[in-house]
Amino acid sequence: MNKLLAVLGFIPCVSLAWEPPLGIPKPSFGIDGIAGSATHYVDNTKPCSNASQGTVTQPRCSIPTTLTAGSVVEIHGGPYSYGSTSVTVTANGTLAQPVFFRGVGSPIVSTTGAFGFQGSYLIVESIDFTAPVRFLLNTSHHLALRHSHVHHRTKGYLVNNSATDAVIYKNEIDHNGVIPSTADNHGVGTGGGSRNVWIVDNHIHHNSGDSIQFCHSCIGNGNGPANVYIGRNTLHDDEENAIDLKEFIGPVIISQNKIHGYKSSADSNGDAIRINDEGAQGEVWMLANHIANAVYGVNPARSKATVRVIGNQMHDIGSSAIGAAADLAVE
């Protein structure tokens, strides 16, 4: 069969492995990995009890919040509503025995507080969150949110707060906050102390702040995010910017994103990518992005960051494709 396809001019696919965007390394954890059999079975739509970890015939009613290495929490049914209560799930996974927190049928998890995850070696997947989702604490590491939907939150904005080795992969993050409004509800945020953060292959749009912002809360303390990789996302129609970089150590690599639909508003000049002049800043590399339908394409805004803009395509820009900066190179 392969010989026949070759004769016809087709090359058979020999690998479906994930390939990172241009200039971005692959994370050591979070993209790959498949959960094994459930150790915790949750379904609140069936006769249930919290007396055990749950099985198909006798499921748990509620989601467990303390998980040992190798746990696989399989969540069915829903919704799981917590009102205004904040919830924190602590995972004690290892590289050899990661923890999976996974939905079947995209169950809804809802709170106007926050739904936080902390610990180590945790993959959260296939959940429909109407809640602020947060990766917590500087001591947390190797956490991944993938194949999930985070939307219609009424407050809060962080998906990744201050964890290290965090992956935000192939999620839809949208309609958080109301447009127009004075409230900033960003899609993804990175806080002080964040290290090794991948934001890749997501669809982020229609948020009342930025699609991606960092690091407003850490301005001036010299502890901004470092090694942040923003690649192959589709970002559009937020009230402020697609990407807003405040304080960061760097490097930040912004690669192969599709960005469009940024208009001026009370809180924005209509910049697709804005690099602010706030706090300490390092290197930014922008590689092969497609930016359209914005007032400004890349606006360094008097930033002192080292900015490299290479191989980008920009069109239908209302004012300026690339603004001025102290250390700016365009190729």
Backbone bond lengths (Angstrom), bond angles and torsions (degrees), N, CA, C in turn:
res aa  C-N    CA-C-N  psi(-1)  N-CA   C-N-CA  omega(-1)  CA-C   N-CA-C  phi
1 M - - - 1.459 - - 1.521 111.21 -
2 N 1.348 117.13 -44.18 1.459 119.65 179.96 1.523 111.78 -62.40
3 K 1.366 117.08 -36.99 1.458 120.09 177.90 1.524 110.28 -64.76
4 L 1.336 117.08 -40.10 1.460 120.92 178.47 1.518 110.77 -63.47
5 L 1.352 117.68 -44.00 1.449 121.08 178.67 1.513 111.31 -62.27
6 A 1.341 116.33 -37.26 1.459 119.84 179.67 1.527 110.27 -65.87
7 V 1.333 116.79 -40.81 1.455 120.45 178.06 1.519 110.98 -61.85
8 L 1.340 116.42 -37.32 1.460 121.07 -179.21 1.516 112.81 -80.34
9 G 1.320 116.27 -2.24 1.460 119.30 176.79 1.511 114.37 94.21
10 F 1.316 118.05 9.98 1.458 121.46 179.35 1.532 109.03 -103.25
11 I 1.299 115.38 140.67 1.462 120.78 176.21 1.521 107.81 -108.02
12 P 1.320 119.16 116.64 1.459 120.57 -177.36 1.520 111.23 -64.52
13 C 1.314 115.04 145.37 1.466 120.62 177.43 1.517 109.39 -77.18
14 V 1.312 116.14 123.56 1.459 119.47 -177.56 1.521 111.78 -104.99
15 S 1.347 116.98 -9.36 1.461 118.47 -178.64 1.519 109.93 -151.75
16 L 1.299 115.93 135.54 1.457 121.71 175.37 1.520 110.77 -108.12
17 A 1.316 116.87 18.66 1.462 121.02 -178.47 1.523 110.03 -64.05
18 W 1.310 115.38 144.56 1.467 121.11 178.33 1.514 110.58 -66.77
19 E 1.324 115.71 132.74 1.450 121.30 177.29 1.525 108.47 -109.77
20 P 1.319 118.98 128.95 1.458 120.97 -178.83 1.523 111.54 -70.53
21 P 1.327 117.90 154.37 1.461 120.79 174.91 1.536 111.64 -62.21
22 L 1.320 115.22 164.31 1.455 122.69 -177.82 1.528 111.44 -53.35
23 G 1.326 116.05 126.72 1.457 121.49 175.09 1.508 115.87 79.06
24 I 1.333 117.05 2.99 1.464 121.75 -176.70 1.532 109.37 -111.63
25 P 1.314 118.52 128.11 1.465 120.03 177.23 1.525 110.86 -74.56
26 K 1.310 115.78 160.01 1.460 120.25 176.08 1.520 109.80 -82.30
27 P 1.336 118.20 134.35 1.463 118.83 176.62 1.521 111.23 -67.03
28 S 1.321 115.21 153.15 1.467 119.99 -178.87 1.516 112.67 -77.30
29 F 1.337 116.53 -12.77 1.464 120.42 -175.99 1.521 108.76 -154.48
30 G 1.335 116.70 142.26 1.454 120.74 169.43 1.506 116.11 116.96
31 I 1.329 118.31 -31.37 1.461 120.45 178.02 1.520 110.12 -80.00
32 D 1.308 116.23 -50.97 1.462 122.02 -179.69 1.534 109.65 -90.86
33 G 1.282 115.10 179.95 1.471 120.21 177.63 1.512 111.87 105.91
34 I 1.316 115.99 126.58 1.466 122.65 -179.86 1.520 108.38 -122.57
35 A 1.324 115.14 133.79 1.464 120.14 -178.97 1.518 111.32 -67.69
36 G 1.314 115.51 145.88 1.447 121.39 173.22 1.533 111.14 -87.01
37 S 1.298 116.84 -155.49 1.462 121.32 -179.33 1.527 110.58 -68.04
38 A 1.323 115.37 148.55 1.455 120.93 -176.99 1.523 111.64 -64.94
39 T 1.325 116.08 133.26 1.462 121.00 168.90 1.528 110.66 -97.14
40 H 1.345 116.47 -21.23 1.462 123.44 176.20 1.530 107.31 -130.87
41 Y 1.306 116.86 125.25 1.465 121.68 -177.96 1.522 107.64 -118.67
42 V 1.349 115.93 116.63 1.472 121.64 -173.87 1.520 109.11 -117.34
43 D 1.322 116.94 128.55 1.469 121.66 175.13 1.522 108.80 -156.60
44 N 1.326 116.27 103.37 1.464 120.55 -177.00 1.517 113.19 -83.67
45 T 1.330 117.77 1.14 1.468 120.20 176.97 1.520 112.11 -94.04
46 K 1.315 117.26 -2.84 1.474 122.16 179.57 1.533 108.94 -114.56
47 P 1.319 118.23 163.12 1.468 118.55 170.57 1.521 109.28 -53.75
48 C 1.325 117.20 125.12 1.466 119.28 -168.61 1.522 110.58 -144.79
49 S 1.322 114.60 166.32 1.454 121.82 -179.77 1.516 108.75 -154.89
50 N 1.321 116.89 146.07 1.460 121.15 175.89 1.521 112.20 -94.63
51 A 1.329 116.34 17.40 1.453 120.42 -178.82 1.521 112.31 -72.97
52 S 1.344 116.90 -16.71 1.465 119.90 -179.38 1.525 108.92 -142.59
53 Q 1.333 116.10 -175.99 1.461 120.37 178.66 1.518 111.89 -74.98
54 G 1.315 117.39 -13.60 1.455 121.89 175.30 1.510 113.82 95.05
55 T 1.333 114.74 145.34 1.458 122.98 175.34 1.522 107.61 -136.94
56 V 1.333 116.01 174.88 1.468 119.96 178.85 1.523 110.41 -59.63
57 T 1.308 117.38 -40.13 1.467 120.85 -177.47 1.528 113.22 -82.68
58 Q 1.323 117.30 -23.13 1.461 121.20 177.87 1.536 109.15 -141.44
59 P 1.339 116.10 79.24 1.460 119.59 -174.35 1.525 112.73 -74.57
60 R 1.321 114.86 162.37 1.456 121.64 168.49 1.529 109.22 -72.88
61 C 1.352 114.68 153.78 1.468 119.75 176.03 1.527 111.94 -87.74
62 S 1.316 117.67 -32.84 1.462 121.17 -172.47 1.523 111.40 -124.10
63 I 1.311 115.11 161.92 1.457 122.34 -178.11 1.524 109.52 -80.09
64 P 1.322 119.16 125.80 1.471 120.68 178.13 1.533 110.42 -70.58
65 T 1.310 116.48 150.64 1.467 120.22 -174.73 1.534 113.70 -117.88
66 T 1.335 118.55 -3.29 1.458 121.42 174.48 1.521 107.91 -126.98
67 L 1.332 116.71 119.28 1.458 120.90 -170.08 1.520 111.14 -127.71
68 T 1.317 115.87 129.53 1.462 121.60 179.70 1.524 110.33 -85.38
69 A 1.320 116.21 167.04 1.464 122.11 179.55 1.522 110.72 -54.07
70 G 1.324 116.33 135.64 1.456 121.86 178.51 1.517 115.03 85.41
71 S 1.333 118.49 -1.45 1.467 120.77 179.77 1.527 110.48 -66.70
72 V 1.322 115.49 140.93 1.464 122.76 173.19 1.521 106.86 -127.29
73 V 1.322 115.96 103.43 1.464 121.49 179.66 1.522 108.09 -91.47
74 E 1.313 116.68 116.65 1.460 122.05 -178.75 1.531 107.65 -108.59
75 I 1.335 115.60 117.55 1.464 121.42 -171.66 1.519 109.64 -109.76
76 H 1.311 116.13 120.58 1.460 123.28 177.35 1.527 108.38 -114.30
77 G 1.330 114.91 175.27 1.465 119.58 171.62 1.513 113.10 70.10
78 G 1.344 114.94 -130.24 1.447 120.82 -177.12 1.527 111.28 95.51
79 P 1.321 116.69 176.13 1.461 125.42 5.34 1.535 112.88 -75.57
80 Y 1.332 114.50 161.00 1.460 122.72 174.27 1.524 106.39 -112.56
81 S 1.313 115.66 102.31 1.462 121.45 -171.44 1.518 110.28 -109.74
82 Y 1.338 115.74 134.23 1.459 121.95 -177.05 1.519 112.63 -118.27
83 G 1.322 118.02 11.61 1.461 120.23 -179.92 1.506 111.44 61.63
84 S 1.333 116.59 -123.19 1.468 121.11 178.16 1.529 112.01 -103.72
85 T 1.326 116.68 9.09 1.466 121.26 -178.06 1.524 111.11 -76.94
86 S 1.319 116.84 134.80 1.459 121.03 173.32 1.526 109.32 -85.25
87 V 1.315 115.83 141.59 1.460 122.51 -176.52 1.530 108.42 -123.85
88 T 1.333 117.18 139.58 1.460 121.21 175.69 1.522 109.38 -128.16
89 V 1.320 116.00 125.82 1.463 122.74 175.14 1.525 107.74 -102.00
90 T 1.331 116.25 125.62 1.460 121.97 179.54 1.519 109.37 -108.06
91 A 1.327 115.72 121.80 1.465 121.26 -179.70 1.521 109.18 -112.55
92 N 1.304 116.04 135.80 1.460 121.70 178.84 1.522 109.80 -115.25
93 G 1.335 115.53 53.95 1.446 120.42 -178.02 1.516 112.78 -80.77
94 T 1.300 115.18 168.07 1.470 122.73 174.48 1.523 107.57 -130.08
95 L 1.315 116.79 169.17 1.460 119.75 178.07 1.519 110.54 -60.72
96 A 1.325 117.06 -39.45 1.465 120.77 179.99 1.521 112.02 -76.40
97 Q 1.339 117.36 -28.76 1.462 122.64 -178.51 1.526 110.14 -133.49
98 P 1.336 116.39 74.81 1.465 118.97 178.75 1.528 111.26 -70.24
99 V 1.315 115.62 164.82 1.456 122.85 176.23 1.533 108.49 -103.66
100 F 1.324 116.61 134.45 1.462 122.17 175.67 1.528 109.15 -112.83
101 F 1.315 115.26 134.35 1.458 123.95 176.80 1.522 104.50 -124.92
102 R 1.336 116.38 96.63 1.462 118.39 -166.15 1.520 112.42 -131.91
103 G 1.328 113.93 143.33 1.444 120.11 176.14 1.512 111.91 -95.91
104 V 1.309 115.78 151.90 1.459 122.95 172.00 1.519 106.73 -119.54
105 G 1.326 116.97 116.48 1.454 120.07 -174.48 1.521 113.12 82.25
106 S 1.333 117.89 19.98 1.476 124.04 178.09 1.527 112.64 50.57
107 P 1.331 118.32 61.77 1.471 120.69 178.09 1.525 111.01 -62.63
108 I 1.326 116.07 147.49 1.457 122.53 -178.94 1.524 109.65 -85.98
109 V 1.336 115.85 130.50 1.456 123.10 172.82 1.517 106.32 -120.66
110 S 1.332 117.12 123.93 1.454 120.08 -170.10 1.518 112.01 -134.63
111 T 1.336 116.24 134.82 1.455 122.75 168.87 1.517 108.37 -161.24
112 T 1.324 116.74 148.12 1.463 119.54 172.72 1.519 110.25 -90.59
113 G 1.329 117.27 -2.62 1.456 121.02 171.59 1.514 108.15 -79.73
114 A 1.305 117.77 -117.36 1.463 121.99 174.84 1.513 107.79 -148.94
115 F 1.318 116.13 147.55 1.457 121.16 174.61 1.514 106.65 -110.41
116 G 1.320 115.51 106.33 1.458 121.03 -171.93 1.516 112.79 -107.23
117 F 1.333 114.87 151.80 1.460 122.10 175.34 1.523 108.26 -127.97
118 Q 1.321 115.64 138.12 1.453 120.13 177.86 1.522 109.21 -145.67
119 G 1.327 115.37 164.59 1.462 119.85 179.54 1.510 110.82 117.46
120 S 1.327 115.98 -134.96 1.455 119.67 -172.62 1.519 111.42 -150.53
121 Y 1.315 115.24 148.34 1.463 124.54 174.19 1.529 111.50 47.52
122 L 1.329 114.17 67.48 1.461 122.60 -177.61 1.519 109.45 -127.84
123 I 1.338 117.18 134.12 1.455 123.44 172.30 1.521 108.43 -117.45
124 V 1.323 115.74 121.65 1.465 123.23 175.71 1.522 106.89 -106.50
125 E 1.327 117.67 125.77 1.460 118.37 -175.71 1.523 112.38 -148.40
126 S 1.345 113.65 149.62 1.466 123.33 170.07 1.519 112.92 61.30
127 I 1.341 116.65 42.99 1.456 122.91 176.74 1.528 108.76 -115.97
128 D 1.317 116.91 142.76 1.459 123.05 174.44 1.530 107.37 -98.91
129 F 1.340 116.70 99.94 1.458 121.69 -176.48 1.528 110.60 -96.24
130 T 1.317 116.82 120.55 1.461 120.59 161.55 1.525 104.89 -108.44
131 A 1.317 113.97 68.51 1.459 122.87 -175.26 1.517 108.43 -163.40
132 P 1.341 118.48 147.95 1.462 119.27 171.39 1.533 109.25 -65.68
133 V 1.319 116.86 123.95 1.462 121.71 -178.25 1.524 108.09 -102.76
134 R 1.327 116.28 129.32 1.465 119.11 -174.84 1.524 111.10 -134.19
135 F 1.321 114.48 136.88 1.450 121.45 167.08 1.526 105.89 -96.18
136 L 1.314 117.50 121.91 1.454 121.98 -164.41 1.523 113.27 -109.75
137 L 1.310 115.44 154.03 1.463 125.92 167.41 1.519 113.53 71.68
138 N 1.329 115.39 137.67 1.455 121.11 177.48 1.523 112.53 -63.01
139 T 1.327 117.24 -23.23 1.462 120.05 -178.78 1.525 112.50 -81.25
140 S 1.332 118.54 -10.61 1.461 121.08 178.61 1.524 110.01 -77.32
141 H 1.323 115.83 146.61 1.452 118.65 -178.72 1.520 110.42 -156.60
142 H 1.316 115.20 153.87 1.457 123.46 179.40 1.532 110.83 56.59
143 L 1.336 113.74 65.42 1.460 122.39 177.31 1.520 108.65 -120.02
144 A 1.329 117.51 140.37 1.461 121.02 -178.63 1.521 110.41 -135.36
145 L 1.325 115.81 137.11 1.459 123.50 170.08 1.522 106.80 -117.05
146 R 1.333 116.56 120.67 1.461 118.82 -176.24 1.530 111.33 -144.68
147 H 1.326 114.63 153.17 1.467 122.73 174.72 1.532 111.86 54.10
148 S 1.317 117.21 34.88 1.460 120.96 -178.12 1.521 110.14 -121.19
149 H 1.330 115.31 171.27 1.462 122.64 -179.79 1.528 107.26 -124.76
150 V 1.334 116.53 121.67 1.464 122.17 178.64 1.521 106.38 -119.20
151 H 1.332 117.43 114.81 1.463 117.76 -168.79 1.531 111.96 -157.42
152 H 1.336 113.92 159.90 1.463 122.97 174.14 1.524 112.92 50.06
153 R 1.331 114.43 47.08 1.456 119.58 173.28 1.520 109.10 -83.63
154 T 1.296 116.52 148.64 1.466 120.84 -178.78 1.512 112.72 -97.61
155 K 1.328 118.03 -15.48 1.456 120.30 175.78 1.527 109.34 -159.79
156 G 1.322 115.85 170.39 1.458 119.45 -178.56 1.509 110.61 78.29
157 Y 1.330 116.76 160.99 1.450 117.67 -178.87 1.514 114.61 -148.51
158 L 1.305 119.61 -6.81 1.452 118.84 -170.86 1.516 112.20 -90.68
159 V 1.307 115.78 130.55 1.455 120.03 164.07 1.517 108.79 -93.31
160 N 1.318 116.34 -45.79 1.465 118.81 176.48 1.518 108.40 -116.38
161 N 1.317 117.47 120.42 1.458 119.97 -175.46 1.523 110.53 -93.83
162 S 1.305 118.66 -76.89 1.463 119.49 -174.37 1.523 112.95 -139.42
163 A 1.311 116.83 18.36 1.459 120.13 -179.84 1.525 110.79 -75.86
164 T 1.332 116.10 163.94 1.460 121.76 175.05 1.528 109.47 -112.07
165 D 1.338 115.30 154.48 1.461 121.38 -176.76 1.525 110.53 51.72
166 A 1.337 114.32 60.71 1.463 121.62 -179.13 1.516 109.51 -111.42
167 V 1.340 115.85 140.67 1.452 121.99 -178.60 1.526 109.22 -124.63
168 I 1.335 115.76 126.94 1.464 122.79 172.88 1.522 105.27 -115.22
169 Y 1.323 117.72 104.63 1.465 121.72 -166.82 1.522 111.97 -131.71
170 K 1.309 115.13 123.37 1.462 124.12 168.94 1.531 112.23 58.69
171 N 1.319 115.94 46.08 1.460 121.99 174.54 1.525 110.09 -108.12
172 E 1.320 116.23 161.68 1.461 121.28 165.32 1.521 107.14 -108.41
173 I 1.346 115.84 127.64 1.457 122.13 -176.32 1.519 106.34 -130.75
174 D 1.323 117.27 109.17 1.460 118.46 -167.54 1.525 112.85 -154.91
175 H 1.340 114.01 159.21 1.463 123.37 173.44 1.529 112.44 52.92
176 N 1.315 115.14 42.78 1.459 120.38 173.93 1.519 108.18 -95.70
177 G 1.331 116.09 118.13 1.445 120.80 -170.56 1.519 111.23 85.40
178 V 1.330 115.05 174.24 1.460 122.16 -176.52 1.521 109.08 -112.69
179 I 1.318 116.20 134.42 1.463 121.93 176.76 1.527 108.42 -108.53
180 P 1.342 119.71 125.38 1.472 126.85 -2.56 1.526 111.11 -86.35
181 S 1.326 115.50 152.77 1.465 121.83 173.75 1.510 108.44 -163.56
182 T 1.319 116.38 167.47 1.467 120.67 176.92 1.522 111.60 -88.50
183 A 1.329 117.80 -8.63 1.470 121.68 -178.84 1.525 110.16 -81.56
184 D 1.332 115.51 130.63 1.460 120.76 176.75 1.521 109.71 -91.27
185 N 1.310 116.54 107.62 1.458 121.82 172.61 1.519 107.12 -114.63
186 H 1.321 116.31 95.60 1.458 121.14 -176.22 1.527 110.43 -82.98
187 G 1.316 115.52 157.20 1.454 119.48 178.30 1.509 111.81 -72.01
188 V 1.337 116.88 -60.20 1.464 122.61 179.78 1.517 108.09 -127.75
189 G 1.312 116.89 133.68 1.448 121.41 175.79 1.508 110.48 -126.94
190 T 1.315 117.38 149.79 1.454 121.33 171.69 1.511 108.11 -123.24
191 G 1.315 116.79 133.42 1.458 122.03 -175.54 1.512 112.69 -102.49
192 G 1.325 114.92 -176.84 1.454 121.38 179.51 1.519 111.33 -59.66
193 G 1.310 116.30 138.38 1.456 121.37 179.57 1.509 114.77 87.38
194 S 1.345 118.30 -5.97 1.464 120.26 178.85 1.517 110.16 -64.62
195 R 1.303 115.93 133.59 1.453 121.82 179.26 1.528 109.52 -138.93
196 N 1.315 116.56 138.03 1.465 121.74 176.09 1.530 110.29 58.59
197 V 1.324 115.26 74.17 1.458 122.09 -176.71 1.524 108.99 -120.18
198 W 1.328 116.25 126.50 1.461 122.41 176.87 1.523 108.85 -110.69
199 I 1.333 116.82 124.67 1.461 123.23 173.74 1.519 105.04 -121.66
200 V 1.330 117.20 95.90 1.466 120.91 -167.25 1.527 111.67 -135.65
201 D 1.334 114.02 140.36 1.468 123.11 171.50 1.524 113.02 61.41
202 N 1.330 117.53 31.65 1.458 121.37 178.19 1.524 111.17 -99.29
203 H 1.325 115.46 163.04 1.459 123.02 171.63 1.529 106.21 -117.00
204 I 1.343 116.09 110.33 1.465 121.35 -173.80 1.520 107.84 -125.54
205 H 1.348 116.84 126.61 1.460 118.03 -171.83 1.535 111.94 -165.15
206 H 1.328 114.68 158.92 1.464 123.67 173.31 1.528 113.07 54.13
207 N 1.329 115.73 44.89 1.460 120.48 173.01 1.529 108.91 -102.26
208 S 1.334 116.99 152.47 1.463 119.48 -174.62 1.527 112.69 -83.21
209 G 1.316 117.68 14.18 1.453 123.71 171.19 1.516 108.05 -133.94
210 D 1.328 116.60 -123.42 1.460 122.48 178.04 1.527 110.34 -104.88
211 S 1.322 116.38 157.36 1.462 118.51 168.48 1.525 109.85 -62.05
212 I 1.351 116.26 -47.38 1.462 121.86 -179.32 1.518 108.19 -137.22
213 Q 1.344 117.20 127.07 1.456 120.21 176.72 1.519 111.40 -136.26
214 F 1.323 116.86 142.35 1.452 122.91 166.08 1.528 106.90 -163.61
215 C 1.300 114.87 149.74 1.451 132.23 0.84 1.529 105.44 -131.37
216 H 1.306 117.59 86.95 1.465 122.19 -172.76 1.525 112.06 -62.87
217 S 1.316 116.94 -39.51 1.469 120.88 -172.74 1.519 112.86 -75.91
218 C 1.327 118.58 -12.86 1.463 119.26 -175.20 1.522 112.25 -113.46
219 I 1.314 116.84 18.84 1.458 119.96 -177.13 1.529 110.26 -60.96
220 G 1.330 114.96 125.85 1.455 120.73 174.27 1.506 115.54 95.06
221 N 1.348 119.07 -9.38 1.467 118.23 -176.91 1.526 112.90 -99.13
222 G 1.325 117.70 0.32 1.456 120.88 175.92 1.507 115.47 69.25
223 N 1.336 117.15 16.93 1.460 120.76 -176.61 1.521 110.85 -121.00
224 G 1.321 116.68 38.74 1.449 120.58 -179.37 1.516 112.58 -70.35
225 P 1.334 116.69 172.49 1.465 120.84 -179.27 1.527 112.28 -60.65
226 A 1.325 115.69 150.42 1.464 122.09 177.65 1.521 109.53 -135.59
227 N 1.314 115.98 147.63 1.466 122.33 179.67 1.527 110.83 55.42
228 V 1.326 115.05 64.33 1.457 121.68 -179.65 1.519 108.36 -110.98
229 Y 1.334 116.20 130.85 1.454 122.50 -173.97 1.527 108.94 -122.52
230 I 1.328 116.45 116.25 1.463 123.11 -176.66 1.516 106.68 -117.02
231 G 1.324 117.70 103.35 1.452 119.50 -170.20 1.506 115.49 -138.92
232 R 1.321 114.49 137.86 1.467 124.62 170.37 1.527 112.73 58.36
233 N 1.318 116.30 29.06 1.454 120.48 173.84 1.526 110.18 -87.18
234 T 1.323 116.40 157.50 1.453 122.34 167.88 1.527 107.00 -107.95
235 L 1.346 115.88 117.56 1.459 122.53 -174.22 1.517 108.33 -124.29
236 H 1.341 117.56 127.75 1.469 117.15 -178.02 1.530 112.69 -162.89
237 D 1.331 113.45 152.51 1.464 124.07 166.62 1.525 114.25 58.69
238 D 1.330 117.17 36.23 1.460 119.85 170.12 1.526 108.46 -85.46
239 E 1.341 116.07 163.37 1.456 119.05 -177.52 1.528 112.25 -70.57
240 E 1.327 117.44 -29.47 1.457 119.80 -178.53 1.531 110.81 -109.33
241 N 1.320 118.65 -96.70 1.468 121.78 -174.56 1.522 110.91 -125.69
242 A 1.321 115.20 162.63 1.464 118.72 170.82 1.520 109.77 -71.64
243 I 1.339 116.18 -50.14 1.462 121.79 179.97 1.514 107.90 -134.22
244 D 1.330 116.18 126.05 1.469 122.42 -179.38 1.525 107.51 -126.73
245 L 1.328 116.36 108.05 1.461 121.55 -178.32 1.521 108.74 -100.21
246 K 1.318 115.40 120.85 1.450 120.00 176.00 1.531 107.33 -102.70
247 E 1.330 118.54 -111.06 1.460 117.44 178.60 1.523 110.43 -83.47
248 F 1.342 116.43 138.44 1.462 121.34 176.22 1.521 108.90 -161.75
249 I 1.303 115.10 146.96 1.452 120.79 175.89 1.522 110.03 -81.23
250 G 1.342 115.27 -37.85 1.441 120.65 -178.76 1.524 111.52 85.73
251 P 1.321 117.84 -179.61 1.462 122.33 -6.55 1.531 112.04 -72.52
252 V 1.332 114.22 155.33 1.460 121.99 172.02 1.527 106.65 -116.37
253 I 1.322 117.00 126.68 1.462 121.63 178.20 1.525 108.30 -113.64
254 I 1.327 115.45 121.14 1.472 123.11 -179.40 1.520 106.46 -114.68
255 S 1.323 117.05 106.95 1.462 120.57 -166.16 1.523 113.01 -133.69
256 Q 1.327 115.46 130.31 1.467 123.84 169.34 1.525 113.39 57.45
257 N 1.319 117.09 32.53 1.457 120.74 174.71 1.525 110.46 -85.47
258 K 1.325 115.94 151.45 1.460 122.60 171.85 1.523 107.32 -106.80
259 I 1.335 115.65 119.62 1.468 121.39 -170.65 1.523 108.63 -131.12
260 H 1.334 116.77 129.63 1.466 118.44 178.22 1.529 110.58 -160.66
261 G 1.321 114.29 159.38 1.457 120.70 171.24 1.514 114.65 84.11
262 Y 1.352 118.30 53.60 1.467 120.90 179.85 1.527 110.08 -122.65
263 K 1.333 114.27 113.51 1.459 123.07 -175.88 1.520 109.87 -109.68
264 S 1.315 115.50 158.86 1.466 119.40 175.05 1.526 109.43 -69.69
265 S 1.325 115.02 145.20 1.460 121.57 179.25 1.516 108.09 -148.20
266 A 1.317 116.65 -175.38 1.459 120.23 179.29 1.518 111.89 -62.34
267 D 1.331 117.73 -25.12 1.463 122.25 -176.46 1.524 113.70 -113.83
268 S 1.332 118.47 6.35 1.457 119.56 -174.84 1.524 110.82 -151.56
269 N 1.338 115.18 147.04 1.464 121.13 172.27 1.525 112.20 -82.82
270 G 1.318 116.44 -3.14 1.457 119.74 -174.28 1.512 112.85 86.93
271 D 1.366 116.52 29.99 1.462 121.60 178.53 1.529 109.83 -79.42
272 A 1.323 116.54 130.04 1.465 118.42 171.53 1.528 109.41 -68.91
273 I 1.339 116.48 -51.72 1.461 121.54 175.88 1.520 108.05 -123.28
274 R 1.309 116.16 123.35 1.461 121.26 -179.87 1.523 109.61 -118.90
275 I 1.328 115.13 130.34 1.453 120.73 174.03 1.513 106.31 -114.55
276 N 1.301 116.82 111.21 1.454 121.26 -171.50 1.525 112.07 -79.12
277 D 1.321 114.71 174.41 1.469 121.69 178.54 1.522 109.77 -109.40
278 E 1.335 115.85 40.23 1.462 121.61 -174.37 1.527 109.83 -114.70
279 G 1.317 116.91 123.93 1.454 120.69 173.81 1.517 113.33 71.96
280 A 1.348 114.54 -173.66 1.460 121.15 -179.93 1.526 110.08 -73.66
281 Q 1.330 116.29 142.10 1.458 120.87 -178.63 1.519 110.28 -141.22
282 G 1.334 115.76 145.54 1.456 121.60 -179.45 1.513 112.21 -111.18
283 E 1.326 116.75 -137.10 1.457 122.06 -176.93 1.521 111.55 -91.12
284 V 1.352 115.59 142.65 1.466 123.22 172.15 1.524 107.91 -127.48
285 W 1.316 115.96 128.86 1.460 122.04 175.90 1.527 108.41 -117.11
286 M 1.347 116.15 125.22 1.459 121.78 178.20 1.520 108.19 -115.36
287 L 1.327 116.14 113.73 1.459 121.83 -170.09 1.531 110.84 -122.58
288 A 1.321 116.36 118.12 1.470 122.38 167.59 1.519 113.83 55.40
289 N 1.329 116.62 39.36 1.457 120.23 173.78 1.527 110.55 -86.11
290 H 1.322 116.26 155.61 1.467 122.81 176.18 1.522 107.10 -115.00
291 I 1.343 115.48 113.25 1.463 121.53 -175.29 1.518 108.84 -121.55
292 A 1.337 116.47 128.30 1.469 120.04 -177.43 1.522 109.99 -146.71
293 N 1.338 114.02 159.10 1.468 121.39 172.99 1.523 112.10 53.09
294 A 1.325 114.65 59.02 1.458 121.90 175.80 1.521 108.16 -140.94
295 V 1.326 116.66 159.95 1.466 120.09 176.39 1.527 109.53 -71.97
296 Y 1.331 116.17 -44.77 1.464 122.59 175.08 1.521 108.45 -124.60
297 G 1.321 116.13 141.67 1.465 119.40 175.17 1.503 111.08 -78.58
298 V 1.341 116.17 -69.49 1.460 122.73 176.80 1.522 106.65 -123.29
299 N 1.309 117.01 120.43 1.464 121.32 -178.35 1.524 109.35 -120.43
300 P 1.344 118.13 101.08 1.462 120.23 179.21 1.523 114.05 -70.91
301 A 1.335 118.20 -14.21 1.466 122.33 170.21 1.523 113.53 50.78
302 R 1.322 116.39 48.93 1.473 122.34 178.23 1.530 112.33 66.16
303 S 1.305 116.73 20.14 1.459 120.99 179.90 1.519 111.16 -65.93
304 K 1.319 115.59 150.13 1.456 122.01 174.12 1.529 111.97 -98.42
305 A 1.318 116.27 9.11 1.465 120.24 178.02 1.521 110.51 -67.68
306 T 1.318 115.89 156.50 1.454 121.62 170.77 1.522 107.65 -86.40
307 V 1.333 117.22 113.40 1.465 122.42 -171.04 1.526 109.08 -115.39
308 R 1.323 117.14 125.98 1.448 122.97 176.74 1.527 108.71 -121.40
309 V 1.327 116.56 120.12 1.464 122.97 -176.75 1.526 107.23 -116.75
310 I 1.336 117.26 107.43 1.460 121.81 -169.10 1.526 110.55 -129.51
311 G 1.315 116.46 123.06 1.461 121.85 170.56 1.510 114.94 68.05
312 N 1.337 118.25 27.92 1.459 121.10 -179.94 1.530 111.00 -90.33
313 Q 1.312 115.58 151.42 1.456 121.65 175.92 1.524 108.47 -112.15
314 M 1.324 117.19 125.12 1.461 121.46 -179.82 1.522 109.14 -133.11
315 H 1.330 116.19 135.65 1.463 120.44 177.37 1.524 109.84 -154.31
316 D 1.311 114.82 162.90 1.462 121.88 -175.99 1.526 110.73 53.50
317 I 1.336 114.57 48.15 1.460 122.19 177.30 1.524 107.87 -100.29
318 G 1.319 116.89 126.16 1.454 120.92 -171.41 1.507 115.01 -72.48
319 S 1.336 118.70 -38.87 1.454 121.16 -174.25 1.520 112.47 -117.28
320 S 1.317 117.69 -66.10 1.458 120.89 -175.49 1.518 109.99 -143.79
321 A 1.336 116.26 131.46 1.464 119.09 178.34 1.513 110.80 -69.84
322 I 1.335 117.02 -44.16 1.458 121.29 -178.33 1.522 108.08 -138.87
323 G 1.324 116.87 122.83 1.450 121.88 178.98 1.513 111.62 -82.14
324 A 1.342 115.41 -177.18 1.456 121.41 -177.94 1.513 110.96 -87.74
325 A 1.342 116.47 153.19 1.460 122.43 175.68 1.530 107.84 -153.25
326 A 1.322 115.81 160.07 1.460 120.40 -178.69 1.516 112.25 -64.97
327 D 1.316 116.99 -36.46 1.464 121.50 -178.69 1.525 108.23 -134.52
328 L 1.332 115.98 87.37 1.453 122.41 -173.54 1.520 109.99 -129.73
329 A 1.323 116.44 130.52 1.466 121.65 173.83 1.515 108.25 -128.29
330 V 1.340 115.32 134.75 1.460 121.67 -178.49 1.516 108.76 -124.52
331 E 1.323 116.04 129.78 1.474 120.58 177.04 1.511 109.64 -131.35
